[in-house]
Amino acid sequence: MSPEWISVAKSAQVPEGGTLQVSCGKEILCLFRIRGQVYATQDTCTHGAASLSEGYVEGEEIECPFHQGLFHIPTGKAVGKPCIVDLRIFEVKEADDEVSIKGCES
């Protein structure tokens, strides 16, 4: 059985160049909008217990608010120390003013 799409936000809630923390099943995710495209990653930094939704977006990267580690948003790759473990990313669909995620733990 394939995972279902879960609606997590209205499109207008995800700011261009910003973040939005959302719940998806049992998971807390961070949504990002870069050049009109919405991306979703786990919200918790892999280096510490920081919420990435409180971080700083620059281009396609999110900077962790605790230790300034960097992640590439579209791929989840850790690209700046002290972060070395990649983020989990999620499939996103945007339609009818809704942002939906596939692959969340329910």
N, C-alpha and C positions, 0 to 999 in steps of 0.2 A: 504494500500500500504506500503510495507516494505521499509526502507531506502536503498539507493543504496551505493555501494562501490565507494569511491572517491580516485583516485590516488593522493598522496601528496608528494612523494619523491622517488628517486632512492634508492635502498637498500644500495649501497655503501656510501650514504650521512649520514647514521645513524651510528655513531661511537660506537664501543664496549666500554661500560663504560662511554659513554658521552651522550650529548643531541643534539637535532635539533629542532628548532622552525619551524613550518609549518602552513600554512593556510588550513582550510578544510571548505568549504562553508563560512559562516560568522564567524567561530570560529578560534581562534589561539590555536594551540595545541603544546605540547612538546612530541617529540619522544625520546625513550630511547632504547638502545640495551644492554641486560644483558644476558651473556652466550649464545649469538647468537639469542636470542628471542627479537623481537621488541614489545614495549609497547607504549601506547599513553594515555596521560592525558591532562586535560586543562592546559594551560601554566601559567595562573595567579594563584598565591598563594591565598588560601582562607583566609589568615590572613591579607595580605596587597597587594598592587598593584605591587608586584614583579614578574618578569618573571622567571619561574622555569628553563627555558633553560639557564639561567645565573647562576644557582645553581651548587651544587657539588654533584656528584653521588658517593656513597660509598656502595658497595654491591648492595642491592635491595632498597636502600633509596635515596631520593633526599633531600638535605638540601637547604632551601630557602636562597637566597643571602642577604635578608634584616634582618631577625630576627632569623635565624638559626633553624627555625622550621623544622620538618622532616615529610616526607610522605613515605609510602611503595609504591613503583612504581607499582608492579603488581595489587594491590588492590585499590590504591588511598587512603588508610586509613591514617589519621593523627596520627602519632606515637610519635611526639615530640613537646612539648610546645615551643612557644605560639600557635601553630596551633592545632585547635580542630575540624574543619570542614573538612570532607574528600574531596578529589579531585574527579572530574568527570572523569571516565575512558572511553575509546572507544575500540571497537572491531577492531583488526588489522589483515590484511592478507598480507602476503609477497609472491609474485609469479612473475616469469619472470622479476626479478631485479626491481620490483616496490613494494612500500609500499602503501597499500590502507587502508582507514578508513571507518567504517560504523557507522552511527548515528550522523553525523554532521548536524548542522542547516544550511539549504541552503537559 
